[in-house]
Amino acid sequence: MGYSFKTNYVPALCSIAKDAGCYAEVVSEMEYALAKKIGFDKIIFNGPIKKEDTLILALDDHAIINLDSQYEVDSIIRYRELNPDKSVSIGIRLNIDLVGEDGMSKVQCGLRVGRFGFTPQMLKEIIPILNSHNIKIVSIHGHTSSSDRAVENYRIIVRQMLNVCDQFKLNDIQYFNVGGGFFGAAADGVNIEGKPKYKDYADCILGECGSSDWFNRISPSIVIEPGVSVTANVFSYISKIFQKKYIADKNFITTDGTVFDVKPTLHSNNLPHTFYTHKKSNDTYIADLVGSTCMEKDIILKDVEVPSSIDYGDFVKIDGVGSYTISLTPTFINYISPIVEIKDGNVFEVRKRQNINDIISLYSLR
C-alpha cells in the first residue's frame, strides 16, 4: 500500500501511514523530499514531471519509479550509460483506455482520453530500447482517475495491465500497481448508500488477477495507492461567524473561512456541518454560508438551515475536509489556518498559524 501524498501531505498524517508500514506515493520533487524528511525509506515515485536530479536520487534510493514520458526514458538511459556497473530497475505507467460498456469515457471529468502514461503503441518502441540497455521493468502502473469511482473501472484497468504484461513478456514485474481512486472513508452525514466498499474493489481486482495465467505464474505484489478513500473523514474545518446579511430575499452568513479551505475544487455539494451558537434557538432559516474573500463564488454551503439565533462570535464546523484541501489551498487573502490534533484529551498543534513573517520570508524587499 502506497499512501498518496498529494491528497494530504500534513507530516503528522503521513507519519501515521509510515508507522502503519505504507510506502510513500509521491508525484513531485517536493513530495519526494518531504517523504525523505519524514523518514520514509519505501517510496513509489509517480507523476508526469520527474526532474533528472530527483530521478537520479530515486534510482540511488532504490525507489519504485513509474516512468510516464519519453524524456524520462532518455534520462534513465543516460544514467545507465554513466553507471554501467549498477543494476537499474524501473516501472512504466500505462495509458488506460477507460471506456464503459456504453462506449462512453469514464475518465475523470468526462474527458475523452487521459493524458498520462504510455499507450501500447508507445510501448512497442520504448520496451525494446529499455531491454537493449539491460534496464529491468519491475513495476507496471495503471492508475486512472474516474468520475464515479466504480468497481467496474478496475476490471477495465486490470485487464489492460494484464494484456500488456502478457503481450510484452514483462516477466520481471514485482509490483502490479492498480493505483487509487477508490471510494472509502466518509464523514458522518455523507450518504454512502449503494457506494462500493473496500472488499468490492478487492474482489474485483483479485478476481481478474487470479484468472490470469501470466499473473499466477509471475505472482507480483498487488499495489494500491489510496488517498481520498482513507483521509476524507479525518479533518474538520472550524470557522467563526462574523456577519449576517439579508439582500434581495437572500440570507448570507459570513465566516472568516473560505470555500478554498473547504472544497478548493469548488464542487457543489454541501458537506456535513454543525453550527455552534451562544444563544439556543429551535427556529431556523435558509441561508448561504459564505467566506471572507472578495469573490462572489466564495460560497462554502448553499441554501442550508441555520439557527435563527446565529450571530457574530458563533462557530461552524464542517466535516469531511481531509482530502486535497490542505494541498490545494493557497495563501489567498488570508493566512493559512493552523491545524490541531486532539488526542487523549490533549491538543497538539501540527501546523502553526501562519503570520506575516512566514509570508515575507519567501520574498525579497527592494
MOSUL-V694137 format. One record per pair of residues at least 12 apart in sequence whose ideal C-beta (glycine too) atoms are under 10 Angstrom apart, sorted by sequence separation. I is the first residue (numbers start at 1). J is the second residue. If there is no record, write none. Layout:
i:I j:J
i:I j:J
This chain:
i:5 j:17
i:23 j:35
i:24 j:36
i:31 j:43
i:45 j:57
i:55 j:67
i:76 j:88
i:142 j:154
i:144 j:156
i:161 j:173
i:183 j:195
i:184 j:196
i:241 j:253
i:242 j:254
i:243 j:255
i:288 j:300
i:289 j:301
i:290 j:302
i:304 j:316
i:325 j:337
i:338 j:350
i:339 j:351
i:3 j:16
i:4 j:17
i:32 j:45
i:45 j:58
i:98 j:111
i:99 j:112
i:144 j:157
i:183 j:196
i:184 j:197
i:185 j:198
i:209 j:222
i:241 j:254
i:242 j:255
i:288 j:301
i:289 j:302
i:326 j:339
i:338 j:351
i:339 j:352
i:340 j:353
i:3 j:17
i:24 j:38
i:26 j:40
i:31 j:45
i:44 j:58
i:45 j:59
i:76 j:90
i:99 j:113
i:123 j:137
i:142 j:156
i:143 j:157
i:162 j:176
i:182 j:196
i:183 j:197
i:184 j:198
i:240 j:254
i:241 j:255
i:242 j:256
i:275 j:289
i:287 j:301
i:288 j:302
i:289 j:303
i:337 j:351
i:338 j:352
i:339 j:353
i:2 j:17
i:3 j:18
i:9 j:24
i:24 j:39
i:25 j:40
i:31 j:46
i:32 j:47
i:43 j:58
i:50 j:65
i:98 j:113
i:142 j:157
i:161 j:176
i:182 j:197
i:183 j:198
i:239 j:254
i:240 j:255
i:241 j:256
i:287 j:302
i:288 j:303
i:289 j:304
i:301 j:316
i:336 j:351
i:338 j:353
i:1 j:17
i:24 j:40
i:29 j:45
i:31 j:47
i:45 j:61
i:50 j:66
i:59 j:75
i:97 j:113
i:98 j:114
i:142 j:158
i:144 j:160
i:161 j:177
i:182 j:198
i:206 j:222
i:239 j:255
i:240 j:256
i:241 j:257
i:273 j:289
i:286 j:302
i:287 j:303
i:288 j:304
i:300 j:316
i:336 j:352
i:337 j:353
i:338 j:354
i:3 j:20
i:9 j:26
i:14 j:31
i:18 j:35
i:23 j:40
i:24 j:41
i:25 j:42
i:26 j:43
i:27 j:44
i:28 j:45
i:50 j:67
i:55 j:72
i:59 j:76
i:73 j:90
i:96 j:113
i:97 j:114
i:142 j:159
i:161 j:178
i:183 j:200
i:184 j:201
i:205 j:222
i:238 j:255
i:239 j:256
i:240 j:257
i:286 j:303
i:287 j:304
i:289 j:306
i:301 j:318
i:336 j:353
i:337 j:354
i:4 j:22
i:7 j:25
i:22 j:40
i:23 j:41
i:24 j:42
i:25 j:43
i:26 j:44
i:27 j:45
i:28 j:46
i:29 j:47
i:32 j:50
i:43 j:61
i:45 j:63
i:46 j:64
i:50 j:68
i:72 j:90
i:95 j:113
i:96 j:114
i:142 j:160
i:158 j:176
i:161 j:179
i:182 j:200
i:183 j:201
i:237 j:255
i:239 j:257
i:286 j:304
i:287 j:305
i:288 j:306
i:300 j:318
i:335 j:353
i:336 j:354
i:1 j:20
i:3 j:22
i:5 j:24
i:6 j:25
i:23 j:42
i:24 j:43
i:25 j:44
i:26 j:45
i:27 j:46
i:28 j:47
i:32 j:51
i:42 j:61
i:43 j:62
i:44 j:63
i:45 j:64
i:46 j:65
i:47 j:66
i:49 j:68
i:50 j:69
i:52 j:71
i:56 j:75
i:60 j:79
i:73 j:92
i:95 j:114
i:142 j:161
i:182 j:201
i:205 j:224
i:238 j:257
i:239 j:258
i:270 j:289
i:286 j:305
i:287 j:306
i:335 j:354
i:336 j:355
i:1 j:21
i:2 j:22
i:3 j:23
i:4 j:24
i:5 j:25
i:6 j:26
i:14 j:34
i:18 j:38
i:19 j:39
i:22 j:42
i:23 j:43
i:24 j:44
i:25 j:45
i:26 j:46
i:27 j:47
i:28 j:48
i:29 j:49
i:41 j:61
i:42 j:62
i:43 j:63
i:44 j:64
i:45 j:65
i:46 j:66
i:48 j:68
i:49 j:69
i:52 j:72
i:55 j:75
i:56 j:76
i:59 j:79
i:72 j:92
i:95 j:115
i:96 j:116
i:141 j:161
i:142 j:162
i:158 j:178
i:181 j:201
i:182 j:202
i:202 j:222
i:237 j:257
i:284 j:304
i:285 j:305
i:286 j:306
i:334 j:354
i:335 j:355
i:1 j:22
i:2 j:23
i:3 j:24
i:4 j:25
i:5 j:26
i:6 j:27
i:9 j:30
i:14 j:35
i:17 j:38
i:18 j:39
i:21 j:42
i:23 j:44
i:24 j:45
i:25 j:46
i:26 j:47
i:27 j:48
i:28 j:49
i:29 j:50
i:33 j:54
i:36 j:57
i:40 j:61
i:41 j:62
i:42 j:63
i:43 j:64
i:44 j:65
i:45 j:66
i:46 j:67
i:47 j:68
i:48 j:69
i:50 j:71
i:55 j:76
i:59 j:80
i:72 j:93
i:95 j:116
i:96 j:117
i:140 j:161
i:157 j:178
i:237 j:258
i:284 j:305
i:285 j:306
i:289 j:310
i:335 j:356
i:1 j:23
i:2 j:24
i:3 j:25
i:4 j:26
i:5 j:27
i:6 j:28
i:9 j:31
i:18 j:40
i:22 j:44
i:25 j:47
i:27 j:49
i:28 j:50
i:29 j:51
i:32 j:54
i:36 j:58
i:41 j:63
i:42 j:64
i:43 j:65
i:44 j:66
i:45 j:67
i:46 j:68
i:49 j:71
i:50 j:72
i:52 j:74
i:53 j:75
i:56 j:78
i:94 j:116
i:95 j:117
i:97 j:119
i:140 j:162
i:142 j:164
i:157 j:179
i:202 j:224
i:239 j:261
i:253 j:275
i:283 j:305
i:284 j:306
i:285 j:307
i:336 j:358
i:2 j:25
i:3 j:26
i:4 j:27
i:5 j:28
i:11 j:34
i:14 j:37
i:15 j:38
i:17 j:40
i:18 j:41
i:27 j:50
i:28 j:51
i:31 j:54
i:32 j:55
i:40 j:63
i:49 j:72
i:52 j:75
i:55 j:78
i:56 j:79
i:60 j:83
i:65 j:88
i:67 j:90
i:68 j:91
i:93 j:116
i:94 j:117
i:95 j:118
i:96 j:119
i:97 j:120
i:117 j:140
i:178 j:201
i:201 j:224
i:239 j:262
i:284 j:307
i:285 j:308
i:287 j:310
i:331 j:354
i:335 j:358
i:336 j:359
i:1 j:25
i:2 j:26
i:11 j:35
i:14 j:38
i:15 j:39
i:18 j:42
i:29 j:53
i:30 j:54
i:33 j:57
i:48 j:72
i:51 j:75
i:52 j:76
i:55 j:79
i:59 j:83
i:65 j:89
i:66 j:90
i:67 j:91
i:68 j:92
i:69 j:93
i:93 j:117
i:94 j:118
i:95 j:119
i:117 j:141
i:140 j:164
i:154 j:178
i:157 j:181
i:237 j:261
i:283 j:307
i:284 j:308
i:335 j:359
i:5 j:30
i:6 j:31
i:9 j:34
i:14 j:39
i:15 j:40
i:29 j:54
i:32 j:57
i:36 j:61
i:47 j:72
i:50 j:75
i:62 j:87
i:64 j:89
i:65 j:90
i:66 j:91
i:67 j:92
i:68 j:93
i:92 j:117
i:93 j:118
i:94 j:119
i:95 j:120
i:116 j:141
i:117 j:142
i:140 j:165
i:153 j:178
i:154 j:179
i:201 j:226
i:237 j:262
i:281 j:306
i:282 j:307
i:283 j:308
i:284 j:309
i:285 j:310
i:326 j:351
i:5 j:31
i:9 j:35
i:11 j:37
i:12 j:38
i:14 j:40
i:28 j:54
i:29 j:55
i:32 j:58
i:35 j:61
i:50 j:76
i:52 j:78
i:56 j:82
i:60 j:86
i:63 j:89
i:64 j:90
i:65 j:91
i:66 j:92
i:67 j:93
i:92 j:118
i:94 j:120
i:95 j:121
i:117 j:143
i:178 j:204
i:198 j:224
i:237 j:263
i:281 j:307
i:282 j:308
i:283 j:309
i:284 j:310
i:4 j:31
i:5 j:32
i:11 j:38
i:36 j:63
i:52 j:79
i:56 j:83
i:59 j:86
i:62 j:89
i:63 j:90
i:64 j:91
i:65 j:92
i:66 j:93
i:68 j:95
i:95 j:122
i:116 j:143
i:117 j:144
i:154 j:181
i:178 j:205
i:262 j:289
i:273 j:300
i:280 j:307
i:281 j:308
i:282 j:309
i:289 j:316
i:331 j:358
i:11 j:39
i:26 j:54
i:29 j:57
i:35 j:63
i:63 j:91
i:66 j:94
i:94 j:122
i:95 j:123
i:116 j:144
i:137 j:165
i:140 j:168
i:153 j:181
i:154 j:182
i:198 j:226
i:201 j:229
i:273 j:301
i:279 j:307
i:281 j:309
i:331 j:359
i:5 j:34
i:9 j:38
i:32 j:61
i:59 j:88
i:94 j:123
i:114 j:143
i:116 j:145
i:153 j:182
i:176 j:205
i:262 j:291
i:270 j:299
i:271 j:300
i:275 j:304
i:277 j:306
i:279 j:308
i:280 j:309
i:281 j:310
i:289 j:318
i:5 j:35
i:59 j:89
i:92 j:122
i:114 j:144
i:140 j:170
i:178 j:208
i:259 j:289
i:261 j:291
i:270 j:300
i:271 j:301
i:275 j:305
i:277 j:307
i:279 j:309
i:32 j:63
i:59 j:90
i:92 j:123
i:114 j:145
i:137 j:168
i:139 j:170
i:149 j:180
i:150 j:181
i:151 j:182
i:178 j:209
i:198 j:229
i:259 j:290
i:260 j:291
i:266 j:297
i:268 j:299
i:270 j:301
i:273 j:304
i:275 j:306
i:276 j:307
i:277 j:308
i:278 j:309
i:279 j:310
i:331 j:362
i:3 j:35
i:26 j:58
i:58 j:90
i:114 j:146
i:138 j:170
i:149 j:181
i:151 j:183
i:198 j:230
i:253 j:285
i:257 j:289
i:258 j:290
i:259 j:291
i:266 j:298
i:269 j:301
i:270 j:302
i:275 j:307
i:277 j:309
i:278 j:310
i:279 j:311
i:5 j:38
i:137 j:170
i:139 j:172
i:140 j:173
i:148 j:181
i:149 j:182
i:150 j:183
i:176 j:209
i:196 j:229
i:257 j:290
i:258 j:291
i:260 j:293
i:266 j:299
i:269 j:302
i:270 j:303
i:273 j:306
i:277 j:310
i:278 j:311
i:92 j:126
i:111 j:145
i:136 j:170
i:137 j:171
i:138 j:172
i:139 j:173
i:140 j:174
i:141 j:175
i:142 j:176
i:143 j:177
i:144 j:178
i:145 j:179
i:147 j:181
i:149 j:183
i:237 j:271
i:241 j:275
i:251 j:285
i:253 j:287
i:254 j:288
i:255 j:289
i:257 j:291
i:258 j:292
i:259 j:293
i:268 j:302
i:270 j:304
i:275 j:309
i:276 j:310
i:277 j:311
i:278 j:312
i:298 j:332
i:5 j:40
i:55 j:90
i:92 j:127
i:137 j:172
i:138 j:173
i:139 j:174
i:140 j:175
i:141 j:176
i:142 j:177
i:143 j:178
i:144 j:179
i:145 j:180
i:146 j:181
i:148 j:183
i:149 j:184
i:236 j:271
i:241 j:276
i:251 j:286
i:252 j:287
i:253 j:288
i:254 j:289
i:255 j:290
i:256 j:291
i:257 j:292
i:258 j:293
i:260 j:295
i:275 j:310
i:278 j:313
i:279 j:314
i:298 j:333
i:108 j:144
i:109 j:145
i:110 j:146
i:111 j:147
i:136 j:172
i:137 j:173
i:138 j:174
i:139 j:175
i:140 j:176
i:141 j:177
i:142 j:178
i:143 j:179
i:144 j:180
i:145 j:181
i:176 j:212
i:236 j:272
i:237 j:273
i:238 j:274
i:241 j:277
i:250 j:286
i:251 j:287
i:252 j:288
i:253 j:289
i:254 j:290
i:255 j:291
i:256 j:292
i:257 j:293
i:259 j:295
i:262 j:298
i:263 j:299
i:277 j:313
i:278 j:314
i:3 j:40
i:26 j:63
i:107 j:144
i:108 j:145
i:109 j:146
i:110 j:147
i:127 j:164
i:131 j:168
i:136 j:173
i:137 j:174
i:138 j:175
i:139 j:176
i:140 j:177
i:141 j:178
i:142 j:179
i:143 j:180
i:144 j:181
i:236 j:273
i:250 j:287
i:251 j:288
i:252 j:289
i:253 j:290
i:254 j:291
i:255 j:292
i:258 j:295
i:260 j:297
i:262 j:299
i:263 j:300
i:277 j:314
i:278 j:315
i:295 j:332
i:2 j:40
i:5 j:43
i:92 j:130
i:106 j:144
i:107 j:145
i:108 j:146
i:109 j:147
i:131 j:169
i:136 j:174
i:139 j:177
i:140 j:178
i:141 j:179
i:143 j:181
i:236 j:274
i:238 j:276
i:250 j:288
i:251 j:289
i:252 j:290
i:254 j:292
i:259 j:297
i:260 j:298
i:262 j:300
i:263 j:301
i:276 j:314
i:277 j:315
i:295 j:333
i:5 j:44
i:24 j:63
i:25 j:64
i:27 j:66
i:106 j:145
i:107 j:146
i:108 j:147
i:176 j:215
i:232 j:271
i:233 j:272
i:246 j:285
i:259 j:298
i:261 j:300
i:262 j:301
i:275 j:314
i:276 j:315
i:277 j:316
i:293 j:332
i:294 j:333
i:2 j:42
i:4 j:44
i:6 j:46
i:23 j:63
i:90 j:130
i:106 j:146
i:107 j:147
i:108 j:148
i:120 j:160
i:127 j:167
i:128 j:168
i:258 j:298
i:259 j:299
i:260 j:300
i:275 j:315
i:276 j:316
i:293 j:333
i:2 j:43
i:3 j:44
i:5 j:46
i:6 j:47
i:23 j:64
i:25 j:66
i:27 j:68
i:105 j:146
i:106 j:147
i:108 j:149
i:123 j:164
i:127 j:168
i:173 j:214
i:185 j:226
i:244 j:285
i:246 j:287
i:257 j:298
i:259 j:300
i:274 j:315
i:275 j:316
i:276 j:317
i:292 j:333
i:293 j:334
i:2 j:44
i:4 j:46
i:88 j:130
i:105 j:147
i:106 j:148
i:127 j:169
i:154 j:196
i:173 j:215
i:176 j:218
i:182 j:224
i:184 j:226
i:186 j:228
i:190 j:232
i:245 j:287
i:258 j:300
i:259 j:301
i:274 j:316
i:275 j:317
i:291 j:333
i:292 j:334
i:1 j:44
i:106 j:149
i:120 j:163
i:124 j:167
i:127 j:170
i:153 j:196
i:171 j:214
i:176 j:219
i:177 j:220
i:181 j:224
i:182 j:225
i:184 j:227
i:185 j:228
i:186 j:229
i:190 j:233
i:244 j:287
i:245 j:288
i:255 j:298
i:257 j:300
i:273 j:316
i:274 j:317
i:291 j:334
i:2 j:46
i:98 j:142
i:106 j:150
i:120 j:164
i:123 j:167
i:124 j:168
i:152 j:196
i:170 j:214
i:174 j:218
i:176 j:220
i:177 j:221
i:178 j:222
i:179 j:223
i:180 j:224
i:181 j:225
i:182 j:226
i:184 j:228
i:185 j:229
i:254 j:298
i:273 j:317
i:274 j:318
i:45 j:90
i:46 j:91
i:48 j:93
i:73 j:118
i:88 j:133
i:90 j:135
i:91 j:136
i:92 j:137
i:96 j:141
i:119 j:164
i:123 j:168
i:150 j:195
i:151 j:196
i:169 j:214
i:173 j:218
i:174 j:219
i:175 j:220
i:176 j:221
i:177 j:222
i:178 j:223
i:179 j:224
i:180 j:225
i:181 j:226
i:182 j:227
i:183 j:228
i:184 j:229
i:185 j:230
i:187 j:232
i:188 j:233
i:245 j:290
i:255 j:300
i:272 j:317
i:273 j:318
i:274 j:319
i:45 j:91
i:47 j:93
i:88 j:134
i:89 j:135
i:90 j:136
i:91 j:137
i:92 j:138
i:93 j:139
i:94 j:140
i:96 j:142
i:98 j:144
i:100 j:146
i:106 j:152
i:107 j:153
i:118 j:164
i:149 j:195
i:150 j:196
i:151 j:197
i:154 j:200
i:158 j:204
i:162 j:208
i:166 j:212
i:171 j:217
i:172 j:218
i:173 j:219
i:174 j:220
i:175 j:221
i:176 j:222
i:177 j:223
i:178 j:224
i:179 j:225
i:180 j:226
i:181 j:227
i:182 j:228
i:183 j:229
i:184 j:230
i:185 j:231
i:186 j:232
i:187 j:233
i:254 j:300
i:255 j:301
i:272 j:318
i:273 j:319
i:44 j:91
i:46 j:93
i:68 j:115
i:69 j:116
i:87 j:134
i:88 j:135
i:89 j:136
i:90 j:137
i:91 j:138
i:92 j:139
i:93 j:140
i:94 j:141
i:95 j:142
i:96 j:143
i:97 j:144
i:98 j:145
i:106 j:153
i:120 j:167
i:123 j:170
i:149 j:196
i:154 j:201
i:157 j:204
i:158 j:205
i:161 j:208
i:162 j:209
i:165 j:212
i:166 j:213
i:167 j:214
i:171 j:218
i:173 j:220
i:174 j:221
i:175 j:222
i:176 j:223
i:177 j:224
i:178 j:225
i:179 j:226
i:180 j:227
i:181 j:228
i:182 j:229
i:184 j:231
i:185 j:232
i:186 j:233
i:187 j:234
i:243 j:290
i:252 j:299
i:253 j:300
i:271 j:318
i:272 j:319
i:273 j:320
i:68 j:116
i:69 j:117
i:70 j:118
i:87 j:135
i:88 j:136
i:89 j:137
i:90 j:138
i:91 j:139
i:92 j:140
i:93 j:141
i:94 j:142
i:96 j:144
i:98 j:146
i:100 j:148
i:120 j:168
i:148 j:196
i:153 j:201
i:154 j:202
i:157 j:205
i:158 j:206
i:161 j:209
i:166 j:214
i:170 j:218
i:172 j:220
i:173 j:221
i:175 j:223
i:177 j:225
i:179 j:227
i:180 j:228
i:181 j:229
i:182 j:230
i:184 j:232
i:185 j:233
i:187 j:235
i:241 j:289
i:253 j:301
i:270 j:318
i:271 j:319
i:272 j:320
i:68 j:117
i:69 j:118
i:73 j:122
i:77 j:126
i:84 j:133
i:87 j:136
i:89 j:138
i:90 j:139
i:91 j:140
i:92 j:141
i:93 j:142
i:94 j:143
i:95 j:144
i:151 j:200
i:154 j:203
i:155 j:204
i:158 j:207
i:159 j:208
i:162 j:211
i:163 j:212
i:165 j:214
i:166 j:215
i:171 j:220
i:174 j:223
i:180 j:229
i:183 j:232
i:184 j:233
i:185 j:234
i:187 j:236
i:243 j:292
i:271 j:320
i:272 j:321
i:66 j:116
i:67 j:117
i:68 j:118
i:80 j:130
i:84 j:134
i:89 j:139
i:91 j:141
i:93 j:143
i:94 j:144
i:96 j:146
i:100 j:150
i:106 j:156
i:150 j:200
i:151 j:201
i:154 j:204
i:155 j:205
i:158 j:208
i:159 j:209
i:162 j:212
i:164 j:214
i:165 j:215
i:170 j:220
i:180 j:230
i:239 j:289
i:242 j:292
i:271 j:321
i:66 j:117
i:67 j:118
i:93 j:144
i:101 j:152
i:150 j:201
i:151 j:202
i:153 j:204
i:154 j:205
i:157 j:208
i:158 j:209
i:161 j:212
i:162 j:213
i:163 j:214
i:166 j:217
i:253 j:304
i:269 j:320
i:70 j:122
i:73 j:125
i:74 j:126
i:77 j:129
i:81 j:133
i:100 j:152
i:149 j:201
i:151 j:203
i:152 j:204
i:155 j:207
i:156 j:208
i:159 j:211
i:162 j:214
i:166 j:218
i:239 j:291
i:240 j:292
i:251 j:303
i:69 j:122
i:73 j:126
i:76 j:129
i:77 j:130
i:80 j:133
i:100 j:153
i:151 j:204
i:154 j:207
i:155 j:208
i:158 j:211
i:159 j:212
i:162 j:215
i:165 j:218
i:239 j:292
i:250 j:303
i:253 j:306
i:72 j:126
i:73 j:127
i:76 j:130
i:79 j:133
i:80 j:134
i:150 j:204
i:151 j:205
i:154 j:208
i:158 j:212
i:161 j:215
i:70 j:125
i:74 j:129
i:77 j:132
i:80 j:135
i:98 j:153
i:101 j:156
i:165 j:220
i:251 j:306
i:263 j:318
i:70 j:126
i:73 j:129
i:77 j:133
i:79 j:135
i:100 j:156
i:262 j:318
i:69 j:126
i:73 j:130
i:76 j:133
i:96 j:153
i:99 j:156
i:158 j:215
i:253 j:310
i:261 j:318
i:263 j:320
i:264 j:321
i:77 j:135
i:98 j:156
i:253 j:311
i:254 j:312
i:262 j:320
i:263 j:321
i:265 j:323
i:67 j:126
i:70 j:129
i:76 j:135
i:97 j:156
i:98 j:157
i:251 j:310
i:255 j:314
i:257 j:316
i:262 j:321
i:265 j:324
i:73 j:133
i:96 j:156
i:97 j:157
i:255 j:315
i:261 j:321
i:263 j:323
i:264 j:324
i:265 j:325
i:96 j:157
i:239 j:300
i:253 j:314
i:255 j:316
i:257 j:318
i:263 j:324
i:264 j:325
i:2 j:64
i:73 j:135
i:96 j:158
i:98 j:160
i:244 j:306
i:263 j:325
i:264 j:326
i:67 j:130
i:94 j:157
i:96 j:159
i:97 j:160
i:237 j:300
i:253 j:316
i:255 j:318
i:262 j:325
i:264 j:327
i:265 j:328
i:96 j:160
i:158 j:222
i:261 j:325
i:264 j:328
i:95 j:160
i:96 j:161
i:241 j:306
i:260 j:325
i:261 j:326
i:263 j:328
i:264 j:329
i:94 j:160
i:244 j:310
i:264 j:330
i:48 j:115
i:94 j:161
i:244 j:311
i:261 j:328
i:262 j:329
i:48 j:116
i:67 j:135
i:96 j:164
i:243 j:311
i:244 j:312
i:260 j:328
i:261 j:329
i:264 j:332
i:47 j:116
i:48 j:117
i:94 j:163
i:241 j:310
i:242 j:311
i:243 j:312
i:260 j:329
i:46 j:116
i:67 j:137
i:94 j:164
i:154 j:224
i:241 j:311
i:242 j:312
i:244 j:314
i:260 j:330
i:46 j:117
i:94 j:165
i:241 j:312
i:242 j:313
i:258 j:329
i:261 j:332
i:67 j:139
i:92 j:164
i:240 j:312
i:241 j:313
i:242 j:314
i:258 j:330
i:260 j:332
i:65 j:138
i:66 j:139
i:68 j:141
i:108 j:181
i:240 j:313
i:241 j:314
i:260 j:333
i:261 j:334
i:64 j:138
i:65 j:139
i:66 j:140
i:67 j:141
i:240 j:314
i:241 j:315
i:258 j:332
i:260 j:334
i:64 j:139
i:66 j:141
i:240 j:315
i:241 j:316
i:258 j:333
i:261 j:336
i:65 j:141
i:66 j:142
i:92 j:168
i:239 j:315
i:240 j:316
i:258 j:334
i:261 j:337
i:64 j:141
i:66 j:143
i:238 j:315
i:239 j:316
i:257 j:334
i:92 j:170
i:238 j:316
i:239 j:317
i:256 j:334
i:149 j:228
i:190 j:269
i:237 j:316
i:238 j:317
i:239 j:318
i:258 j:337
i:140 j:220
i:143 j:223
i:149 j:229
i:237 j:317
i:238 j:318
i:257 j:337
i:92 j:173
i:139 j:220
i:142 j:223
i:143 j:224
i:189 j:270
i:190 j:271
i:236 j:317
i:237 j:318
i:256 j:337
i:91 j:173
i:138 j:220
i:139 j:221
i:141 j:223
i:143 j:225
i:189 j:271
i:190 j:272
i:236 j:318
i:237 j:319
i:89 j:172
i:91 j:174
i:94 j:177
i:96 j:179
i:140 j:223
i:189 j:272
i:235 j:318
i:236 j:319
i:237 j:320
i:91 j:175
i:93 j:177
i:139 j:223
i:141 j:225
i:187 j:271
i:188 j:272
i:189 j:273
i:235 j:319
i:236 j:320
i:237 j:321
i:89 j:174
i:94 j:179
i:187 j:272
i:189 j:274
i:234 j:319
i:235 j:320
i:236 j:321
i:237 j:322
i:91 j:177
i:93 j:179
i:186 j:272
i:187 j:273
i:233 j:319
i:234 j:320
i:235 j:321
i:236 j:322
i:232 j:319
i:233 j:320
i:234 j:321
i:235 j:322
i:232 j:320
i:233 j:321
i:234 j:322
i:235 j:323
i:237 j:325
i:231 j:320
i:232 j:321
i:233 j:322
i:234 j:323
i:231 j:321
i:232 j:322
i:233 j:323
i:235 j:325
i:231 j:322
i:232 j:323
i:235 j:326
i:230 j:322
i:231 j:323
i:232 j:324
i:46 j:139
i:230 j:323
i:231 j:324
i:228 j:322
i:229 j:323
i:231 j:325
i:44 j:139
i:46 j:141
i:227 j:322
i:228 j:323
i:231 j:326
i:227 j:323
i:228 j:324
i:44 j:141
i:46 j:143
i:227 j:324
i:239 j:337
i:238 j:337
i:227 j:327
i:237 j:337
i:237 j:339
i:238 j:340
i:235 j:339
i:235 j:341
i:234 j:341
i:66 j:175
i:64 j:174
i:64 j:175
i:66 j:177
i:64 j:177
i:66 j:179
i:25 j:143
i:190 j:319
i:189 j:319
i:190 j:320
i:44 j:175
i:46 j:177
i:187 j:318
i:188 j:319
i:189 j:320
i:91 j:223
i:187 j:319
i:188 j:320
i:44 j:177
i:46 j:179
i:186 j:319
i:187 j:320
i:186 j:320
i:187 j:321
i:185 j:320
i:187 j:322
i:185 j:322
i:185 j:323
i:4 j:143
i:23 j:175
i:25 j:177
i:25 j:179
i:25 j:180
i:66 j:223
i:64 j:223
i:2 j:175
i:7 j:180
i:6 j:180
i:2 j:177
i:4 j:179
i:4 j:180
i:2 j:179
i:3 j:180
i:4 j:181
i:2 j:180
i:1 j:180
i:44 j:223
i:46 j:225
i:44 j:225
i:25 j:223
i:27 j:225
i:25 j:224
i:23 j:223
i:25 j:225
i:25 j:226
i:23 j:225
i:25 j:227
i:22 j:225
i:22 j:226
i:22 j:230
i:17 j:226
i:20 j:230
i:17 j:230
i:16 j:230
i:17 j:231
i:13 j:230
i:7 j:225
i:13 j:231
i:16 j:234
i:6 j:225
i:7 j:226
i:8 j:227
i:4 j:224
i:5 j:225
i:7 j:227
i:8 j:228
i:1 j:222
i:2 j:223
i:4 j:225
i:6 j:227
i:7 j:228
i:10 j:231
i:13 j:234
i:1 j:223
i:2 j:224
i:3 j:225
i:4 j:226
i:5 j:227
i:7 j:229
i:8 j:230
i:13 j:235
i:1 j:224
i:2 j:225
i:3 j:226
i:4 j:227
i:7 j:230
i:8 j:231
i:1 j:225
i:2 j:226
i:3 j:227
i:4 j:228
i:7 j:231
i:8 j:232
i:10 j:234
i:1 j:226
i:2 j:227
i:4 j:229
i:7 j:232
i:10 j:235
i:4 j:230
i:8 j:234
i:3 j:230
i:4 j:231
i:8 j:235
i:3 j:231
i:1 j:230
i:31 j:327
i:13 j:322
i:10 j:322
i:8 j:321
i:13 j:326
i:8 j:322
i:7 j:322
i:8 j:323
i:7 j:323
i:8 j:324
i:10 j:326
i:6 j:323
i:7 j:324
i:8 j:325
i:9 j:326
i:10 j:327
i:6 j:324
i:7 j:325
i:8 j:326
i:9 j:327
i:4 j:323
i:7 j:326
i:8 j:327
i:4 j:324
i:7 j:327
i:6 j:327
i:7 j:328
i:5 j:327
i:6 j:328
i:4 j:327
i:13 j:339
i:12 j:339
i:13 j:341
i:10 j:339
i:12 j:341
i:10 j:341
i:15 j:350
i:12 j:348
i:12 j:349
i:13 j:350
i:12 j:350
i:11 j:350
i:12 j:351
i:10 j:350
i:11 j:351
i:10 j:351
